Amino acid sequence: MMGPTMDCTVLERPGRWRAAATIAILSLAVLPAVPLLGRSLAGVTDGASFAGPGFLNALGGSLAVAGAVAANAYAVGLPAGVLAALYEFPGRRLLLGLSTLPLIAPSFLWAIGWSKLAAWIGPRAPEALSSLGPHLVFGALTVPLVLWASFAATSALTRSQIDAARLAGGEKAVLSNAARQAAVPALLAAVLGGVLTLSDAGPDQIFGSNRVASQILVSFSALHDYELAGRQCVLLAGAVLALALPISVLAAPRIAAAALPRQVEGPVRLRVRTAAVAGEAFFLAMTLLGTALPLLGLALPLLDETGFDRAFAIAERTLGDTLVYAGVGGTVAVVLGFTTAAAVGREHRLRKFAIAFSIAAFSLPPSLAALGVIRLASQAPAGMDFLLRSKATVCLGHGLRLLPVAFFLGLRSWAGMPPSWALAAAVHGVPPATYIVRVVLPHLAPAGIAAFLLVALLSAADLTTVLLLHPPGASSLSLSVFTVMANARESLVASLCLIYFAFALTALVFGWAATRVVSPTRKEGTPPPKERPAR
């Protein structure tokens, strides 16, 4: 007896296959670290001998920096996000974009800019920057996370809630209630940003900081002791998970609820002079410290001489491999992430589990997976070179590590697709393949382009994965800058950094334009929403 004919509603119906597919795909994000974990945990002794002398002290210092960065980012990002969501002020959209620019470039690029600026200011500035520098760089990377978390939480308030608070107590009541609404998401984003700083060794090489990430970098790049680096990665991963797991458990229900489409009107941004001044002050300070001053520091060495000729030659040599790593890595992440979102579907419990797992997996240090791949490659036969010792290794490393980023965007886009579409297609006998090609994929296209762009930029900025896994002669642009910055002329380093920033900014603008092209536009004759003046 034949089973029922498959129709378009299979994409909406619950089933055991959803949990199995979700777990199978998300497990790929942590699968490369399994060989390293098994090898390192087999010989666990006390912490000092297990990870080398001074590692535990460096871990304590790293945690202190992460805590300070999280606290400062929370203090700045929370009010900035609330003000940007509730009020309109001149240059709001531009300032929102400028405040996010630090995320598109490697952290060591901004550290180089600060170091050049400090050297130009005077002899005492570099000494002060050695302790303050990591806080400035990591703060510029963490503030946008807190900013957008508080912005999204405040934007989730309905117009009726805002109007009720305004009638009860004016703008003070609106700000107070909005800040309480955004406080928890902003705090989770701040702690997550602080956790991510534990694995970033870029600024340490510029400022001379002794943090745990720099010790791991020294272990495998200078000492060539992969066993020691692996054990250090395991300890760092344990500390990261101890912090990230509570965040993922607390954040999962909120993100799962935010992924659902809203059927109510959001807040209308007003023009209030006091709020406008405060909002501009916050965003101008973030733009100045996060982007303008480091870029000024990068431009200062070019006043005496320029190194663009040699810099363009290096960029031309490495641009192809950089695009391959970023493009293929972004494709892998988008395909797997959006497939996971489709597997999760509208299962609420499965959505919370997938979100919590993705946050924890994304928090793990990239060196853990990269060293795990090296461990696996050292034991694999030569026939596996195409997968474990080639450019494909770097691409897969990027794609699997950044899979959670694509999954979050895919989950939100999938949740915004009405189930009635599949029901209507099934009633009219539309084949599932035709429904997917003509309805589902066009709906997911804007989020897919955004996810691809974001993953590609993060892949291009990732230093650790390329440093450990790239084959000889296949360096990326960011790795080339990191390699030559110690011995090359200042003008060459500055030129390379500015070329990288221009390349990343061009890709960002191009991706934004592509997203606007494929996004559904408002019908002609439908007026845009009007802004209401403050009473």
N, C-alpha and C positions, 0 to 999 in steps of 0.2 A: 504494500500500500504506500503510495507516494505521500510525502510530507507536504505541508502547505507551501504555496509558491512564495518566493521571497519578493517583497515589495519595498517601497521606500520607507515604510514605517519601521523597518529593522534598525534604522539609525536612531530611533526614538524609544524603542522597546527595551525594557531591562533584560538582563541576561547574565549568566555566570561568566560568559566570555569577556565581559567588560573588566571585571576585576583581574582576570588572568592576563589579559592584554596590557592593562595598566601596569601591573607589577612587573611583567616581563620587560616592557620598554623602559620604565624608570630604573630598573636594576642595571641597565646598561650604563647609567651615569656613574655608578660606583664600581662597576665590574673591573675596570683597569687597576683599581687599588687592591684587589683581593690578593694577588700574588705577593705584594709587598707586605701586607698585613700578616699573612700567614708566616712569612719568613721572619719578620721582625718580632712578632709576639712569641715565637718559639724560644727566644733566648732572653726573656725579660728578667732583669735583676733590679737592683736599686736604680733610682732615676739618674744619679750622677754617672755611674759607669755605663749605663745603658745608652745615654745620649751624649756623653762627653762632659768634661768639666766646664762649668760656667753656663751650661744650657738652662738649668732651672732658674738661675738669676736672670738670664736673658728673657726667659718666659715671663717672669714676674714683671720685668720692665716693659715688655710688650703689652701685658695686660693693663699696666698703669696708663700707657699711652692710649690704648684702645678705650679705656674708661673715660679719660679726659676728652678724647675726640668725640665720643658719643654724647657726653654731657654738653659740650660746647655746640655741637651740631643740633642737639635738641633745643637749646636755648635760642638759636637763631632760626632754624628751619620751621619750628612750630608756628611762631607768630607770622613769619613770612608767608607760609602756605595759607593760613587763615585769612590774612589780609588780601592775598591775591585771589582767593576764591570768593570773597564777599564784596570787594570794592574794585572799582575801576579807577585807574590812574594813568597818567601819560606814560607811554612806552611799556605798558604792562606785559604785553606779549613778547616784546623784544627782550625785556629784562628777564622774563621767565626762561627764554632760550639761552641767554648769555650765562645765567646762573648754572645751567646744566652742562655747559661746554667742558668743564674739567673731566667729565666722565668719558669723553671721546678720545682722550690721549693717555699714554702711559703715565703713571705717577712720577716716574723719574724725570720725565720731560719738565714737569712743573717744578720739581726739585732743582733741576739745572737752572731754570729761570730765576728762582729765588737765590741760588748761590751766586750767580753772576750779578744780580742786583745788589746783594750784600757786599760783594767785593768792590763794586763801584761806589757804594756809600762810604766805606771807610774800613780801617783795619780791625775795628772792634765788632763790626756787624757780623762777619762770618763766625766769630766765636759765640755770639748770642744766638745765631741761627742754628748752630749745631744742636741745641736743645729745643728750640722753638720750631725749627723747620718741619719735622715730622707732623707736628700738630697743625701747621698751616696747610701742608699738602693733603694730609688725610682728612682734615676738616673740610677742605674744598671738595673732596670726593664724597663725603658723608652728608653734608648739608643738602645737596639735591635730593638724596633719598628721603630725608626727613621732610623736606619741602613738599615733594610730590605726594608723600603719604598723608600729610596734614591737608594738602590741597584736595586730594581725592575724598578724604573723610568729611571735610567741610562741604564739598560739592554734593555729597550724598544727602545733605539736609534738604528737606522739601521747602518750597516757597511758603507754604502755610506755617511751618515751624518758625521760619525766620520772621515772618510778619507777626506771629503771636509774641515772640520774644521782643520784637521792636515795640509793639504796643504796650507790653508790660513794663519795660524798663529802658527803652531807647537803644541806642547803639552799644552802650555799655553791656546791656543784657545780651545782645546779639553776640558780641565778642566773647563774653564769658561762657555762654552756652556752646558756641562753636569751638572754643578752645578745649572745653571738656570733651566734646565729641571727638576731636582730633588728637587728644592727649595720648591715648593708648596706642593708636596706630603710629603716631610720630615717635613714641618711645621705642616701640618694637623696631621701627626702621633705624633709629639711632643706634640701638644695641647691635642690630645686624650689620650696620656699617662699621661699627667698632670691631666686630668679630672679623669682618673681611680684611681689616688692616693688619691682622695678625699674620696673614700669609703674603703680604706685599713687601718685598725686599728692596724695591726700587729706590725710595728716598734714603734708605740706610747707606747705600753706596755713595751718595752725594754728601750727606751730613755726617757720616762716620758714626752712626748710631749702632749700639750693640743690642739688637733685638733678635728674636728667635728666627725670623725669616732670613735675616742676613747670615746667621750661623749656618742654616741649612744650605744657603747659596754658596757659602765658602766651602762647605763639606763636599759638595759634588762638583763645583767648578774649579776650585783651587787645590783642594786636597785630593780630589778624585776618589774619595772614600764613599762609595755609594751605599755601603752597608750602614755606616754611621749616619749618612743623610736619610736613609730609610727609617732608621730607628727614631731620629729626630722628627721626621714627618709623622710617624705614628703617635708620638707624644703630643705634637701640636694638634693633630687631628682629634685626639682625645679631649684636649682642652677646648677646641672649637666646638665639638659636638656637645660638650657639657654646657656651653653657652647657647648654642644654636637650637638644640632640641626644645628647651622651654619656649624659645621664641616661635619656633615652627608650630608647636602645639597651641600656643595662644593666638597666633596670627591666622592659623588655618580657618577657623570659623568665620572670622571677619572677612578674609579675602574671598572665601567661598560665597558669603552673602553679597559681597560687592561685585562678584562676577555675574550675578543675576541682573537681567535688564530691569530698569525702573519704568514704572508707568505713571510717575508723577513728575511735576515740574520742579526743577532745581532752583536754587536761589538766584535772584536777579541782582547783578552787581550794581551798586550805587556809586555815585560820585560824592564822596564826603572828604572835605579838605584835610581834616586831621588824619584820617585813615590813609589818604593819598600820600601825604608827606611821610608818614611812618612806613608805608609800603615801599616808597621810592628809596627811603634811607636804608632799609634792610637790603633791598636788591642791589642798590649801588655799592653797598659795603661788600656783599657777596661777590659781585662782579669785579670789584677792585682787587680784593684779596685772592679770589680764586682764579681770575683770568688775566686782568689787565696788568698787574704788577709782574707776574711771572713772564708774560709775553714781553714786557718792557725790558726785563732782565735778559731775555734771549736776544733782543734786538741791540742791546748796548755793545756787544763785541763787534757788531757789523759797522759801527761808526768809524772804526779805524781801518778795517779791511773786510772784504767779503769773501766767503768761501763757497759761493753758490756753484761755481764751475765744477769743482770736485764733488760737492754735495749732490748735484744733479746726476753726476756719473754714478755715484753710489746708489742713489734712489732709482735710477734707470736699471741698474743691475739687480736690485732686490725687489723692484715693484711687481714683477711677474709672479715671483714666489709669494709675496705678500697677498696679492689678489687671489692666488690659488688657495692659500691657507684660509683667508677670510671668506671667500666665496663658497668653497666646498664645505667648510665648517659651518657657515650659515645655512647652507642647504640641508646638511645632515640634521642640524638642530631643528630647523623648521619642519622638516618631514616627520621626524620622530616626535617633536613636541605637539604638533597639530594632530598627529595620529593618536597620541595619548589623550588629548583633549576630546577627540571624537569617541575614544573608548570610554572615557569617564562619563561623557554625556550629561545627563541630568540626575545622576545618582548622587545624592547629597553626601552620604557617608564616604563614598569613594572619592568624591571631590575633596573633602577635608583631608583624607589620608594622602592623596596625591600632592596636595599643596604642602602639607607638613613634610613629607618626604623630600619634595623638591627643594624646599628652603634649606633643610639640613644638608642635602647633597651639594647644593650650590655653595654652602659655607665652607666645605672642605678645601684645604689648600691644594692648588693645582699641581704642586710638586708631588703630592701623594700618588695621584693617578699616573703622572709621567714616570716616576721612578718604578711604579708597578709595571708599566709597559716595558721599561728597560729590563726589569727582572724577568719578565716573560720572554722578551726577545733573546736574552742571553741563553735561554734553555730551549728555544724553538729551533726547528730545523731550517736549513737555508731556503727551503721552498716557501717559507712564510715571510721572506724578506719584503715582498711587495706590500705586505700589510703591517709589519712590525718594524721595518727599517727603511722607510721611504717617506715621501711627502704625504702619502695617504695616512701615515701614522699621526702626523701633526694635525691633519684635517679632521681625522676621527677624534683625536684628543680634544680639539676645540669644540667640535660638534657635541660630543657626549657631555663635556663639562658644562656647556652653556645650554644644554637641552632644557633645564628648568625655566630659563628666560623665555624661550619660545613657547613653552607649555603655558605659562601664565597668560601671554597675549592670546594664544589660541583658545584657551579656556573661556576667556571673556568674549571673544568673537563667536565661539560656538554657542554660548549661552544666550547671545543676542539674536539667534536665529529662531523664529517662532516655530513650535512643533506643528502648527497648522499647515505649514508649507508641505511637510512630508505627508500629512494626511490628505491634503488636496491632490498631491501627485499620485498617491496610491489609489484614490477614488477614480482618477482619470486614466489609470493604467500606465503611467509614465514609468519606464524601466529605471531601476536604481542607478545604473551607470549614467543614463541621460540626466537624471535628477542631480547627481553629484557634479557632473561637468557643467551643466547650465545654471544651476541654482546654488549649490553648496560652495563650489570653488570661487565663483564671483563674489559671494558674500564674504568669504574668508580672505579674499585677495588683499584688501587694505591692511588687515592685521598681519597677514603673511609677509607683505613687503616691509612693514615696520619691524617685525621680528627678525627678518633676514638682515636688515640694515643694522639693527642694534647688535645682533650676534656677530656680524661681520666686523663692526667697529671694535667690539670687545675682543674679538679674536686677533685683530691687527695690533691691539694694545697689549695683548698677553705676552709676557716675556718668558716666563718660566717654562711653559710648554714647548715653545720654539727652541729655547736654549738647550733643553734636555733631549728633544726628540728629532730635531731637524737633521736631515742627511748632510754630508759634507758639500759645501758650495751652494746650499739652498737656504741662505739666511733671509730673514724678513727685515723690513725697514727698521722696525723698532729695535730688533736685536743688533742691527748694524750701528745704530746710534749708541746703544748701550755698550757695544764693544769698543768703539773708537773714542768714547768720551774721556777716557783716562789719559790717553797719549796724544790725541790729535790737537790741532790748534783750536783755540776757543771759537774762532770765526767759523771753522768747519762744523763744529758741534752745534753752534747756534743756527747755522744755515740748515743743517739736517733736521733739527727740531722744528724750525719754522716750516720746512717743506712737509714734514709729517703732519703738522697741525693744519696746514692748508689742504693737504690731501684728505684728512679726516673731515674737515669742515665742508669740502666740496661733496664728498660722499653723503654727508648728512643732508645738505641742501637738495641734492639730486633725489635722495630717497624720500624726503618730505614732498617734493614736487610729484614724484611718481605715486605716492600715496594719495595726494589730492586728485590726481587724474583718475584713478580707479575707484575712488570713494563715490558713493551715491550723492548726487547733488540735490539741492532743493528745487522743487518744481518752479517753473517760471510763473510769476504772478503771486507767489507766496512771499509775503514780506518777511524780512528777518526779525527776530525778537527785538523789541525796543528796550532801551535802558530806562529805568525809572529814576528820576531825581530824588535826592533825599528830601524828606519833609522838614 
